Amino acid sequence: MRIVNTVAELRDAVRVWRSAGQNIALVPTMGNLHSGHLALVDAAKKKADRVVVSIFVNPTQFGIGEDFETYPRTEAEDRQKLSACGADLLFQPAVSAVYTSDAKTVVSVSGLSEGYCGAFRPGHFDGVATVVCKLFNIVQPDVALFGLKDFQQLTVIRTMVRDLNIPVEIVGVATVREASGLAMSSRNGYLSAEEKTTAAKLYQTLCVARDAILAGAQSFQEVERKAILFLQESGFQPDYFSVCRVSDLKKADRDDMDLVLLAAVRLSKTRLIDNVCFSRKPQFHSDVLLSKGN
Ligand code: PAF
């Protein structure tokens, strides 16, 4: 695996691949790689001839008092993992290689960036959209892969790509979970063993809420209220728990069929997010039809 730190080197490598007719996938990350990231690389290998992974702890998506300084940086381990899973190139730029000190342009996806995590982390999604847009311009990938765990982030990025006509296919990859159900996250490293046991209850709460809706619960507000109460009783401080529609992340109403439950909680000093996405449309089971001879 080749490792480059500058935009010029990255572009040279990509140019060589392009001239050989190869297509390129990008997996943007902030490092401290876990099995969730490696699943993105695996999915990328199936989509393209060459896989570029970026590791860049992006300062503009961290607010004042957040964990930019202490965010886990595990360069040596990350490099080993990426080589072992077959990434072709690691792009690991310094902050000065990505941002000029007098940069004046910010990409902002209004209407999707202010709610949910955006309400608790003002400016966060502007930082994400700006750096992802820059990475797309630097690498010019055919396809880029992101984890579904960051569902709001994925929606912001898809919308940015649509609105700015960026020629890249965006692929969302299923959340990888520990046996307990806890979604893999670099911030899980902040949790004690006891907190990790509690943290698994976030996904359990999401599943209970999903099952209640699928079983016909009429009031989404009531589902949210019960989930928040359960989370509080379990030791979390919930930031939000919301029944949303997938298309635009607005609060869902009774007619909406494709739903996502978005949740963010704080457990001691650690902030965790997770979601479950599902449809209330009756499922089409081809195996049932086949067994009936249709
Ligand atoms: O999800 C992340 O790791 C980051 O938000 C991303 C997409 C790499 C942008 O910095």
Boltz pocket constraint, residues with backbone or C-beta under 6 A from the ligand:
constraints:
  - pocket:
      binder: B
      contacts: [[A, 28], [A, 29], [A, 30], [A, 56], [A, 58], [A, 61], [A, 127], [A, 128], [A, 131], [A, 132], [A, 150], [A, 153]]
      max_distance: 6.0
